[in-house]
Amino acid sequence: MSQTTRKDDNTQTSVLYMAMELSKRTWKLGFGVGNRKCRKINVTAGDVAELSEAIRISKDKLKLPPDAKVRSCYEAGRDGFWINRMLLEIGVDNIVVDPASIEVNRRKRRAKTDRLDVERMLKGLVTYHEHDPDIWSVVRVPNVQHEDDRRIHRERGRLMKERTAHRTRIQALLVTMGIERKPTKNFATWLDTAQLWDGSVLPVHLKDELKREYNRLQLVEEQLKKLNKLIADRLKVPQTKSDEKAALLASLVAVGPLGAWIVVKELFAWRAFRNRRQVGSIVGLTPTPYDSGDSNREQGISKAGNARVRTLMTQLAWLWLRHQPDSQLSKWFQQKFGSGASRSRRVGIIALARKLLIAFWRWVDQGVLPEGAQIRALPSPK
């Protein structure tokens, strides 16, 4: 017992722990050695030289050798992953923590300041490395290329929302004048001759606003076309291994190029899964039972993880039933949920989405074709 204690003490005294509370202008740093009192200082946000100097001074203040290992953490958020890459580059062993996994006091009112937050994170960091690695959920950080690839479909998603907003705004403005009209291709020409219910022309400022709104809509449409073409070209002539995986997934009937691109770039391009349970849990498609005392019920899926893929897989599950009716997965669904009510089918489609995602993983990573599935030529995104 005494040997174990001395070993733990030696481990603690040879490591400098650093917790980071990030903000726009300053970073609050908390330094500690094992369970010793936290030393807190502020540095200018993004100043690597000042951060390195703070680490050097903290080693000296806490009686650590200059070559002592440094372990740090910060919460995933606005600043992204560049800080993680910078810390690794200067020799700091860093982890990015999922904020939702950090335990907090559940009292109705609790004090919350950057000082208290950095102290809690420092204690959690020590516990994570020396006692309990399950205290937090650590974010898997993609490399620069994989993170950059995700920008294509994420930007496309934002543009889709912008397009809907512009179309809705144009129609809403026209409705205020008693006109029902969609912004079709000849909308600009129609606008010049549009008339109100009494035969009068549209008010000048309203017409100008509609023109500006329509111009923004056309710009969004043009950018969407470019992104769709980019995805189609990357799938036809893959440039990376992840492109090859996306093209392979898109070869399945019922899976379009955009759906294949999102699933691969969000999950299979850079994450390594050991089993099917990890695949289901990463998108929140795993059940969450509630079994306490006399209460025993199912609360539904966890909805933790990647919401983009979770929503997409639900849509792909319905498409799979339509276009892959002879597959083993479709037969399983029809046998278990096909004769049920609509609510039963909605519950079943989530189960099918989970099974389908696991089948996709086995197809792109192991080359195992889903049983009974058909393969087709790669189409272009719409």
C-alpha positions in Angstrom: 0.0 0.0 0.0 2.8 2.4 0.9 4.6 1.6 -2.4 1.4 2.4 -4.4 1.0 5.7 -2.5 4.6 6.8 -3.1 4.3 5.9 -6.8 1.1 8.0 -7.1 2.9 10.9 -5.3 5.8 10.6 -7.7 3.5 10.7 -10.6 1.7 13.7 -9.3 4.8 15.7 -8.6 6.2 15.2 -12.1 3.2 16.5 -14.0 1.9 20.1 -14.2 -1.9 20.2 -14.8 -3.4 23.2 -16.6 -7.1 23.9 -17.0 -8.2 26.6 -19.4 -11.3 28.7 -19.3 -11.5 30.5 -22.7 -13.1 33.8 -23.5 -12.8 36.3 -26.3 -10.2 38.6 -24.8 -8.5 36.6 -22.1 -7.8 33.0 -21.1 -8.0 32.1 -17.4 -5.5 29.4 -16.6 -5.5 27.2 -13.5 -2.3 25.4 -12.7 -1.8 22.6 -10.1 0.3 19.6 -9.1 -1.8 16.7 -8.0 -4.3 17.9 -5.4 -2.3 21.0 -4.4 -4.0 24.4 -4.4 -4.8 25.9 -7.8 -2.7 28.7 -9.1 -4.7 31.0 -11.4 -3.5 33.6 -13.9 -4.8 35.4 -17.0 -3.2 35.5 -20.4 -4.2 37.3 -23.6 -6.4 35.1 -25.7 -4.5 33.6 -28.6 -1.0 34.7 -27.4 1.1 31.6 -27.7 4.2 33.2 -26.4 2.5 34.5 -23.2 0.9 31.1 -22.7 4.3 29.3 -22.9 5.8 31.8 -20.5 2.9 31.2 -18.0 3.6 27.5 -18.2 7.3 28.1 -17.6 6.7 30.4 -14.6 4.1 27.9 -13.1 6.7 25.1 -13.2 9.1 27.3 -11.3 6.5 28.5 -8.8 5.3 24.9 -8.1 8.9 23.5 -7.8 8.8 21.4 -11.0 11.7 20.7 -13.3 11.7 22.6 -16.6 11.1 19.4 -18.6 8.1 18.3 -16.5 5.2 17.0 -18.5 2.2 19.4 -18.9 -1.4 18.1 -19.2 -4.2 20.5 -20.0 -7.9 20.6 -20.9 -10.5 23.1 -22.2 -14.1 22.8 -23.1 -15.2 22.4 -26.7 -16.9 25.5 -28.0 -16.5 28.7 -30.0 -12.7 28.5 -30.4 -12.7 25.1 -32.1 -9.7 22.8 -32.3 -6.9 25.1 -33.3 -6.0 25.5 -29.6 -5.6 21.8 -29.2 -3.3 21.6 -32.2 -1.3 24.5 -30.9 -0.9 23.0 -27.4 0.2 19.7 -28.9 2.8 21.5 -31.1 4.4 23.2 -28.0 4.5 19.9 -26.1 1.4 20.0 -24.0 -0.7 16.9 -23.7 -4.2 18.3 -24.1 -7.7 17.0 -24.2 -10.9 18.7 -25.4 -13.8 18.1 -23.0 -17.5 17.8 -24.0 -19.2 20.5 -21.8 -22.4 18.5 -21.5 -20.4 15.7 -19.7 -19.1 18.0 -16.9 -21.0 17.4 -13.7 -22.4 20.4 -11.9 -24.2 21.1 -8.6 -27.9 20.7 -9.1 -29.0 23.2 -6.6 -31.4 25.8 -7.8 -28.9 28.6 -7.6 -25.1 28.1 -7.7 -22.2 30.4 -8.1 -20.7 30.4 -11.5 -17.5 32.4 -12.3 -14.5 31.8 -14.5 -12.4 31.4 -11.3 -14.7 28.6 -10.0 -15.0 27.0 -13.4 -11.3 26.7 -13.9 -10.9 25.2 -10.4 -13.5 22.6 -11.1 -11.9 21.7 -14.4 -8.5 21.4 -12.8 -9.8 19.0 -10.2 -11.6 17.0 -13.0 -8.4 17.0 -15.1 -6.4 15.5 -12.2 -9.1 12.9 -11.6 -9.3 12.0 -15.3 -5.6 11.3 -15.6 -4.9 9.7 -12.2 -8.1 8.0 -11.0 -11.2 7.9 -13.3 -10.9 8.4 -17.1 -14.7 8.1 -17.3 -15.4 11.3 -15.4 -15.6 13.2 -18.7 -16.5 12.6 -22.3 -13.4 13.6 -24.3 -14.0 15.0 -27.8 -12.3 13.2 -30.7 -10.4 15.9 -32.6 -10.3 15.6 -36.4 -7.2 16.6 -38.3 -7.1 19.8 -40.5 -8.0 18.0 -43.7 -11.0 16.1 -42.2 -12.3 19.2 -40.5 -11.9 21.1 -43.7 -13.9 18.5 -45.7 -16.8 18.9 -43.3 -17.2 22.5 -44.2 -18.6 21.7 -47.7 -21.8 20.0 -46.6 -22.2 22.2 -43.5 -22.0 25.3 -45.6 -24.5 23.7 -47.9 -26.9 23.1 -45.0 -26.7 26.8 -44.0 -27.3 27.9 -47.6 -30.4 25.6 -47.7 -31.8 27.4 -44.7 -31.0 30.8 -46.2 -32.7 29.8 -49.5 -35.9 28.9 -47.6 -35.7 32.1 -45.6 -35.4 34.3 -48.8 -38.3 32.5 -50.5 -40.5 32.7 -47.5 -39.7 36.4 -47.1 -40.6 37.2 -50.7 -43.9 35.4 -50.5 -44.7 37.0 -47.2 -44.1 40.5 -48.6 -46.4 39.8 -51.5 -49.1 38.4 -49.3 -49.3 41.7 -47.5 -50.4 43.2 -50.9 -52.9 40.4 -51.6 -50.6 38.6 -54.1 -49.9 34.9 -54.1 -46.7 34.3 -56.0 -43.5 32.2 -55.7 -40.1 33.5 -56.7 -39.7 31.5 -59.9 -37.1 32.0 -62.7 -39.0 34.8 -64.4 -39.8 36.6 -61.1 -37.7 39.7 -61.9 -39.5 40.2 -65.2 -42.9 39.7 -63.5 -42.1 42.2 -60.8 -41.8 45.1 -63.2 -45.4 44.6 -64.4 -47.0 43.3 -61.2 -50.3 44.9 -60.2 -52.3 45.1 -57.0 -55.9 44.0 -56.6 -57.1 47.4 -57.9 -54.8 47.5 -60.9 -52.2 49.8 -59.4 -48.5 49.1 -59.5 -46.5 47.9 -56.5 -45.2 50.6 -54.1 -41.7 51.7 -55.1 -39.9 50.7 -51.9 -41.7 47.4 -51.7 -40.6 46.6 -55.2 -37.0 47.6 -54.4 -37.0 45.4 -51.4 -38.3 42.4 -53.3 -35.6 42.9 -56.0 -32.9 42.9 -53.4 -34.3 39.9 -51.7 -34.6 38.1 -55.0 -31.0 39.0 -55.8 -29.8 37.4 -52.6 -31.9 34.4 -53.4 -30.2 34.0 -56.8 -26.8 34.3 -55.1 -27.6 31.5 -52.7 -28.9 29.4 -55.5 -25.7 29.9 -57.5 -23.5 29.0 -54.5 -25.6 25.8 -53.9 -25.0 24.8 -57.5 -21.3 25.1 -57.1 -21.2 23.1 -53.9 -23.4 20.4 -55.4 -21.0 20.2 -58.4 -18.0 20.1 -56.1 -19.4 17.1 -54.2 -20.4 15.3 -57.5 -16.9 15.9 -58.9 -15.2 14.6 -55.7 -17.3 11.4 -55.8 -16.7 10.8 -59.5 -12.9 11.3 -59.2 -12.0 10.7 -55.5 -9.1 12.7 -54.2 -8.8 11.2 -50.7 -9.6 7.9 -49.0 -12.7 9.5 -47.4 -13.9 10.4 -50.9 -13.5 6.8 -51.9 -15.6 5.7 -48.9 -18.3 8.2 -49.8 -18.4 7.0 -53.4 -18.6 3.4 -52.2 -21.5 4.3 -49.9 -23.3 6.2 -52.7 -23.2 3.1 -54.8 -26.0 1.6 -52.6 -29.5 2.0 -54.0 -31.4 4.5 -51.8 -28.3 6.4 -50.7 -27.7 9.6 -52.7 -24.3 11.3 -53.1 -25.1 14.0 -50.6 -26.3 11.6 -47.9 -23.2 9.4 -48.5 -20.9 12.4 -48.3 -22.4 13.6 -45.0 -22.3 10.2 -43.3 -18.7 9.5 -44.3 -17.3 13.0 -43.7 -19.0 13.3 -40.3 -18.2 9.8 -39.1 -16.4 7.2 -41.1 -13.7 9.4 -42.6 -11.8 10.0 -39.3 -13.4 8.0 -36.5 -12.3 4.5 -35.6 -15.2 2.3 -34.3 -14.5 -0.9 -32.4 -18.0 -2.3 -32.4 -21.6 -1.6 -33.5 -22.5 -0.1 -30.1 -20.1 2.7 -30.6 -21.5 3.4 -34.1 -25.1 3.7 -32.7 -24.1 5.8 -29.7 -22.1 8.4 -31.6 -25.3 9.7 -33.3 -27.6 9.1 -30.3 -29.6 6.2 -31.7 -29.2 4.1 -28.6 -32.0 3.4 -26.1 -32.1 5.0 -22.7 -33.9 2.8 -20.2 -35.2 4.1 -16.9 -35.2 1.3 -14.3 -35.5 2.6 -10.7 -37.5 1.0 -7.9 -40.9 0.0 -9.3 -40.5 2.2 -12.4 -39.3 0.5 -15.5 -39.8 2.2 -18.8 -37.9 3.1 -22.0 -37.3 6.9 -22.4 -36.5 6.7 -26.2 -33.2 7.3 -27.9 -30.5 9.3 -26.2 -30.2 12.0 -28.9 -26.6 12.5 -27.8 -23.9 13.0 -30.4 -24.0 14.0 -34.1 -27.5 15.4 -34.8 -26.8 15.9 -38.5 -26.2 12.2 -39.1 -29.1 11.2 -36.7 -31.6 13.2 -38.7 -30.2 12.1 -42.0 -30.3 8.4 -41.0 -34.0 8.6 -40.2 -34.6 10.0 -43.7 -32.4 7.3 -45.3 -34.2 4.6 -43.4 -37.5 5.6 -45.1 -35.8 5.7 -48.4 -34.2 2.3 -47.8 -37.6 0.7 -47.3 -38.8 2.2 -50.6 -35.9 1.4 -52.8 -34.4 -1.7 -51.1 -37.6 -3.8 -50.3 -35.8 -7.1 -50.9 -33.0 -6.4 -48.4 -32.8 -8.2 -45.1 -33.1 -5.0 -43.2 -36.4 -4.0 -45.0 -37.8 -7.5 -44.5 -36.9 -7.3 -40.8 -38.8 -4.0 -40.5 -41.9 -5.2 -42.4 -42.0 -8.4 -40.3 -41.7 -6.5 -37.0 -43.4 -3.2 -37.6 -45.1 -3.4 -41.0 -48.5 -4.4 -39.7 -48.5 -2.0 -36.8 -50.0 1.5 -36.4 -48.3 4.6 -37.5 -46.7 5.2 -34.1 -45.3 1.7 -34.1 -43.7 2.3 -37.6 -42.2 5.6 -36.4 -40.6 3.7 -33.5 -39.4 1.0 -35.8 -37.9 3.4 -38.3 -35.5 4.6 -35.5 -34.4 1.0 -34.9 -34.0 0.6 -38.7 -31.9 3.8 -38.8 -29.5 2.4 -36.2 -29.2 -1.0 -38.0 -28.7 0.8 -41.3 -25.9 3.0 -39.9 -24.1 -0.1 -38.6 -24.6 -1.7 -42.0 -23.1 1.4 -43.7 -20.1 1.2 -41.4 -19.5 -2.5 -42.2 -19.8 -1.7 -45.9 -17.3 1.2 -46.1 -14.8 -0.1 -43.5 -15.0 -3.8 -44.0 -16.5 -4.3 -47.5 -19.4 -6.3 -46.2 -22.4 -5.6 -48.4 -25.8 -5.4 -46.5 -27.6 -8.6 -47.1 -29.9 -8.4 -50.1 -28.9 -4.8 -51.0 -28.6 -3.6 -54.6 -25.8 -1.5 -56.0 -26.2 1.1 -58.7 -24.2 3.6 -60.6 -23.3 6.9 -58.8 -25.9 9.6 -59.5 -25.3 13.4 -59.3 -26.7 15.4 -56.3 -29.9 17.3 -57.0 
